[in-house]
Amino acid sequence: MQQQNKIKFLALFVPLWQGVQMELKKYIAETTILAFAKSMAISHSYASRLVNGKRKISGERAIEIEKATGGKVSREDVRPDLYSTTK
């Protein structure tokens, strides 16, 4: 039980933008980081940092990701704080 409480406590301190990378990671699991990087016209290392939450995804980059993935990863998926459709 203590382990579960510790995990819940730590989850409170994960920045929002790091927690929303899952849809992008699922997309990468279907393809590769290299293919994603090429579709975005960015370097492999920069794409890796975006996917792994080591770089914050800007609002503009969120739109580019949505276009590059054909809508499979929406701007809401990667930046719900900016583009959430629910209130």
N, C-alpha and C positions, 0 to 999 in steps of 0.2 A: 504493500500500500504506500509506503514512503516513496518508492521509486516513481509511482504514478503521480504523486503530488509534486515531486521534484520536476518531472517532465512538464507538468502543467505550469509550474512556477516559471521555468525557463522559457516556455513558449510565450509568455507575456513580454519578454524582452527581445524577441526576434522582430526586426523591422518589417513592416508590412510588405514592402517591395521584395524582400527576400522570400517571404512566404507564398508568393503568388507565382513562383517559377514552375510549379508542377505541370501546368498545361504545356509550357514550352519544353520541359523535359520529356513529357509524353510524346510530343511532336518529334523531338530529336531521337527518341527511341525508335521511331518509325523510319527515320532517315539517318543522317550523320551530321555532326557539327560542321564538317567541311562543306557538305551540300547546303546547309543552312547559311553558312558564312558566304558562300558564293552567291546565293540568292539575294543576300542582303548587301553584297559588294563590300564586305568588311573582312578583316583578317580572321584567320582561324582562332588565334589566341583571344581576340576581342569577343568573338562569338562565344567562345568557351566561358569567358568571364561573365557574359550576359546570362548564359544558360545556367551557370552555377551560382548566380546571385552575388558575384564578387564585384559587379558593376551595376549601379542603379540604372534601370531602364527609364529614359526620359519619355515624356508624353509623345514627342515627335517620333522617337524610336519605336514606341508601342504601335503607332500607326503603320510604320514601315514593316514591323514584324507581322502585323495583320495582313498587309498586302503581300508580303513575301511568302507567307504560309497559305495563301489563298483563303484566308478566314478561318483556318483550322485552329489558330491561336488568335484570339481576338484581343483588341486593345484593352478590353475590360478584364481579360484573363491576367494580363501582365501589369496593369495599372488601375485596379478597381477604385483606388482613391481619386483618380482623375476622371474615369470614364464609366463609373458604375451607373447602370440604368435603374437600379432600385434605390429607393430613398428610405 
